[in-house]
Amino acid sequence: MGGSRALGRRLPPGRSGSRFSVAPGREAGPNPRTAGVLRLLLLALLLVATPVRAQQAAAFRRAAAYSAAHAGDAVLVFQHDSLVLEDYVSPFTAATPHPLASGTKAFACVLAALAQADGLLALDAPLARALPELAGDTLLGPLTPRQLLSLTSGLEADPAAGGLRLATRPGRRFAYGGLGFVLFAEVLSRQLHGEDLLAWLTRRVLAPIGAEPSAWQRDGAGRPGLASDAACTARAWAQYGLLLLHRGQWRGRQLVPRAAVAECGAGSAANPSYGLGLWLNPAPPAAPPPAGVERAGPSDRVINAPDLPHDLWLAAGTGGQRLYILPTQGLVVVRFGHNTGPDYRDDAFLRLLLGR
């Protein structure tokens, strides 16, 4: 591997030093006996923490080596908001943009959260409620943004008619593809009063967190492709991952409502393993699906690993583009690659990363 760096943890900004109450006529300072006990405690903590950190660093390096051996281009690891590993395979560097492919879909859930916070769209309200021009549209009017982004709208292309048709009732079946994201971009764009969709997202979120995309292709109508068309550096994508990890909070500011961001990881009855543009690793459902709902099978999951964290969020794109968010472990991990087959495995990478 080339260009590998392991980076130490940065301490969060704050006050340094200690404050002591001082009796009249005495110099400020800690009690010598107390200070000795504190030194012993700190030494004990250091002795315990150092091997743990070394083990974690070794696990991160093993995961990066696995990625590189399986057509990987980059691995970047943030732990507790600090960059602890950054590894690039030549010719990729920290400044090299990489296509995200379907990893682009992960941006849609924050767009939906912002739209709901601004009163532009409600996640579970029919589109016709926000857009009166859809009131007479029997296909799009009754659909909700959640159904579009969870890929349970029931819509599919109708080549013969040159339009769309309803293959199943909304909410009944999961069908992976980009159609729901294309339609969502069109609907939301109509609500922005002339402001470009990407410019709106950049102004509200991506610029403040330093996650501006390097490129974003547009469709025939000039809208940014939400299904698969963004490219950015590993660091920029990681910043977006940190925003999701902290449920919309950035350096003390709630840029996106916390509850709305949490919906990004809410699976559907048809596919508990897919949220709003993000793949999930939920525990096996305890109950069968509701009547009439066809639950997705193993082929409609990116990861199905009972031994790995169930709070995992995962953005995934063709070629092995990955953004892993593991809240319990405080980890955000970017993996870029150029895989053409199934040789790279998410479960294998994550087990190495977590030292399992």
C-alpha positions in Angstrom: 0.0 0.0 0.0 1.2 3.5 -0.7 0.6 6.7 1.2 -0.4 5.1 4.5 -0.6 7.2 7.6 -1.7 6.5 11.1 -2.7 9.6 12.9 -3.0 10.2 16.7 -6.2 11.3 18.3 -6.8 15.0 18.5 -8.1 16.2 21.9 -11.4 18.2 21.7 -11.1 21.9 22.3 -11.8 23.0 25.9 -10.3 24.2 29.1 -7.1 22.8 30.3 -5.8 22.5 33.8 -7.6 22.1 37.1 -9.1 24.5 39.6 -8.5 24.1 43.3 -10.1 25.9 46.2 -7.5 27.8 48.2 -7.5 28.5 51.9 -6.4 32.0 53.0 -2.7 32.3 53.3 -2.0 29.1 51.3 -0.6 28.8 47.8 -2.8 27.3 45.1 -2.0 23.7 44.4 -3.2 20.2 44.8 -2.9 18.3 48.0 0.4 16.3 47.6 -1.3 13.0 48.7 -4.2 13.6 46.3 -1.8 14.4 43.5 0.1 11.2 44.1 -3.1 9.1 43.9 -4.2 10.9 40.7 -0.8 10.2 39.1 -1.1 6.5 40.0 -4.6 6.4 38.5 -3.5 8.2 35.3 -0.6 5.8 35.0 -2.9 2.8 35.4 -5.3 4.1 32.8 -2.4 4.7 30.4 -1.1 1.2 30.9 -4.5 -0.2 30.1 -5.4 2.1 27.3 -2.1 1.9 25.4 -2.4 -1.9 24.4 -6.1 -1.3 23.5 -5.2 1.6 21.2 -2.3 -0.5 19.7 -4.7 -3.4 19.0 -7.2 -1.1 17.4 -4.6 0.5 15.2 -3.4 -2.9 14.1 -7.0 -3.9 13.3 -7.5 -0.8 11.2 -4.3 -1.5 9.3 -5.4 -5.1 8.6 -8.7 -3.9 7.2 -6.9 -1.4 5.0 -4.6 -4.2 3.8 -7.6 -6.4 3.0 -9.1 -3.5 1.0 -5.9 -2.9 -1.0 -5.6 -6.6 -1.7 -9.1 -6.6 -3.1 -8.9 -3.8 -5.7 -9.1 -1.0 -3.1 -8.1 2.6 -3.8 -8.4 4.2 -0.3 -9.4 3.5 3.3 -10.0 6.3 5.8 -10.9 5.8 9.4 -12.3 8.4 11.8 -12.7 7.2 15.4 -14.4 9.5 18.0 -14.2 12.4 15.5 -10.4 12.1 14.9 -8.7 10.8 11.8 -6.7 7.8 12.9 -5.9 6.0 9.6 -5.6 7.3 6.0 -4.4 4.9 3.4 -4.2 5.4 -0.4 -3.2 3.1 -3.2 -1.3 4.9 -6.0 -2.3 6.9 -8.0 -5.0 7.9 -5.4 -4.3 10.6 -2.8 -6.2 12.6 -0.3 -6.9 15.2 -3.0 -8.2 12.7 -5.6 -12.0 12.7 -6.2 -13.6 9.3 -6.5 -17.0 8.4 -8.1 -19.5 7.3 -5.4 -21.8 5.5 -7.8 -24.9 4.5 -5.8 -23.2 5.8 -2.6 -24.6 9.1 -3.9 -28.1 7.9 -2.6 -27.0 8.6 0.9 -27.3 12.4 0.3 -31.0 12.0 -0.3 -32.0 11.3 3.3 -30.6 14.6 4.5 -32.3 16.4 1.6 -35.5 14.8 2.8 -34.8 15.8 6.4 -34.1 19.4 5.5 -37.3 19.5 3.3 -39.4 18.3 6.2 -37.8 20.8 8.6 -38.6 23.6 6.2 -42.2 22.5 5.6 -41.5 21.7 2.0 -42.3 18.0 2.1 -43.5 15.7 4.8 -41.9 12.3 4.8 -45.1 10.4 5.1 -47.6 12.7 3.4 -48.8 12.2 -0.2 -46.8 14.3 -2.7 -50.0 15.8 -3.9 -50.4 17.6 -0.6 -47.2 19.6 -1.2 -47.6 19.8 -5.0 -51.3 20.6 -5.9 -50.4 20.0 -9.6 -50.1 16.3 -8.7 -53.6 16.0 -7.3 -54.9 14.5 -10.5 -51.8 12.2 -11.0 -52.9 8.8 -9.9 -49.4 7.4 -10.0 -47.3 10.1 -8.2 -49.9 12.0 -6.3 -50.6 9.3 -3.6 -46.9 8.4 -3.1 -44.9 9.6 -0.1 -41.2 10.7 -0.1 -40.5 7.8 2.2 -41.8 5.3 -0.3 -39.6 6.9 -3.1 -36.4 6.8 -1.0 -37.0 3.4 0.6 -37.6 2.0 -2.9 -41.1 0.7 -2.0 -43.1 3.0 -4.3 -44.2 0.1 -6.5 -43.4 2.2 -9.6 -41.4 0.9 -12.6 -40.6 2.1 -16.0 -43.0 1.3 -18.8 -41.0 1.2 -22.0 -44.0 0.4 -24.2 -45.9 3.5 -23.0 -42.8 5.6 -22.6 -43.7 6.4 -19.0 -44.3 4.8 -15.6 -46.6 2.2 -14.3 -47.6 0.8 -10.9 -46.2 -2.7 -10.6 -47.3 -3.3 -7.0 -49.2 -1.3 -4.4 -47.0 1.3 -2.6 -45.2 -0.1 0.4 -45.7 -3.7 -0.5 -42.5 -4.6 -2.2 -38.8 -3.5 -2.3 -37.3 -3.0 -5.8 -33.7 -1.6 -5.9 -33.0 1.0 -8.5 -32.6 4.7 -9.1 -36.2 5.7 -10.2 -37.3 6.7 -6.7 -34.4 9.1 -6.3 -34.9 10.6 -9.7 -38.5 11.3 -8.9 -37.7 12.7 -5.5 -35.1 15.1 -7.0 -37.8 16.4 -9.4 -40.4 16.8 -6.7 -38.1 18.6 -4.3 -36.7 20.8 -7.0 -40.2 22.2 -7.6 -40.4 23.3 -4.0 -37.2 25.3 -3.9 -38.5 28.4 -5.6 -35.9 28.4 -8.3 -32.8 27.5 -6.2 -30.8 24.7 -7.5 -31.1 21.4 -5.5 -27.3 20.9 -5.2 -26.8 24.6 -4.3 -29.4 24.3 -1.6 -27.9 21.2 -0.1 -24.4 22.7 -0.3 -25.4 26.0 1.3 -27.3 24.3 4.1 -25.1 21.3 4.9 -22.2 20.4 2.7 -20.3 23.7 2.8 -20.6 24.2 6.6 -19.1 20.7 7.2 -16.5 20.8 4.5 -18.1 18.0 2.4 -18.5 19.8 -1.0 -18.6 17.3 -3.9 -15.8 17.5 -6.4 -18.2 16.8 -9.2 -21.9 15.9 -9.6 -23.3 15.0 -13.0 -26.8 16.3 -14.0 -29.7 14.7 -15.8 -31.4 16.0 -18.9 -33.4 18.4 -16.9 -30.3 19.9 -15.3 -30.9 18.4 -11.9 -28.1 16.7 -9.9 -28.4 12.9 -10.2 -29.3 11.6 -6.7 -29.1 8.0 -7.7 -25.4 7.6 -8.6 -23.7 10.7 -10.0 -21.6 12.4 -7.3 -17.8 12.3 -6.8 -15.8 13.5 -3.9 -12.6 12.9 -1.9 -12.5 10.3 0.9 -12.2 13.1 3.4 -15.2 15.0 2.1 -17.4 11.8 2.2 -16.1 11.1 5.7 -17.2 14.5 6.9 -20.7 13.7 5.6 -20.5 10.4 7.5 -19.6 12.3 10.7 -22.7 14.4 10.3 -24.9 11.3 10.0 -23.0 9.7 13.0 -24.0 12.7 15.1 -27.5 12.7 13.8 -27.3 16.1 12.1 -25.2 17.9 14.7 -21.9 19.6 13.7 -19.6 21.2 16.2 -22.4 22.1 18.5 -24.9 23.2 15.9 -27.9 21.1 14.9 -27.7 21.6 11.1 -30.4 19.0 10.5 -33.1 18.0 13.0 -31.9 14.9 14.9 -35.2 13.0 14.7 -35.3 13.6 10.9 -31.8 12.3 10.4 -32.6 9.2 12.5 -35.2 8.3 9.9 -32.3 7.7 7.4 -31.8 4.4 9.2 -35.4 3.3 9.5 -36.0 0.2 7.4 -39.3 -0.6 5.8 -41.7 -3.6 6.3 -40.8 -4.7 2.8 -37.0 -4.5 3.5 -35.8 -3.9 7.1 -32.2 -3.8 5.7 -32.7 -0.6 3.7 -33.5 2.8 5.0 -33.6 6.0 3.0 -30.6 5.5 0.7 -28.7 3.6 3.3 -28.2 -0.1 3.8 -28.6 -1.5 7.3 -27.7 -4.6 9.3 -30.7 -5.1 11.6 -31.4 -8.0 13.8 -33.6 -10.7 12.3 -37.3 -9.5 12.4 -39.1 -11.0 15.3 -42.4 -11.0 13.4 -43.5 -11.8 9.9 -44.3 -8.9 7.5 -47.8 -7.4 7.5 -50.4 -9.1 5.3 -49.8 -8.3 1.7 -46.2 -7.2 2.1 -43.5 -9.2 0.3 -40.4 -9.2 2.4 -37.1 -8.8 0.6 -34.8 -11.8 0.4 -31.0 -12.2 0.9 -30.3 -10.8 -2.6 -31.8 -7.5 -1.6 -29.2 -6.9 1.2 -25.7 -5.6 1.0 -24.8 -7.1 4.4 -26.4 -9.7 6.6 -24.1 -10.4 9.5 -25.7 -11.2 12.9 -22.3 -10.9 14.6 -21.7 -7.3 13.5 -23.2 -4.2 15.0 -26.9 -3.9 14.3 -26.7 -0.1 14.4 -24.5 0.0 11.3 -25.4 2.4 8.5 -23.8 1.8 5.1 -23.8 3.7 1.9 -22.8 1.4 -1.0 -21.9 2.0 -4.6 -20.7 -0.2 -7.5 -17.0 -0.9 -7.5 -16.8 -1.2 -3.7 -17.5 2.4 -2.7 -18.5 2.4 0.9 -19.3 4.7 3.8 -19.6 2.8 7.0 -21.1 4.5 10.1 -20.9 2.5 13.4 -22.3 4.7 16.2 -21.5 2.3 19.1 -17.9 2.2 18.1 -17.7 5.9 17.2 -16.4 5.0 13.8 -16.8 6.5 10.3 -15.0 4.6 7.6 -14.6 5.4 3.9 -13.5 2.7 1.5 -13.0 3.4 -2.2 -12.3 0.7 -4.8 -12.6 -0.5 -8.4 -13.9 -3.9 -7.9 -15.5 -5.7 -10.8 -16.6 -8.8 -9.0 -17.8 -10.1 -5.6 -14.3 -10.6 -4.2 -14.5 -7.6 -1.7 -16.8 -8.5 1.2 -18.3 -6.0 3.6 -18.5 -8.5 6.5 -14.9 -9.6 6.1 -13.7 -6.0 6.0 -15.7 -5.0 9.1 -14.6 -8.0 11.1 -11.0 -7.1 10.5 -11.7 -3.5 11.3 -13.3 -4.4 14.6 -10.6 -7.0 15.5 -12.9 -10.0 15.3 
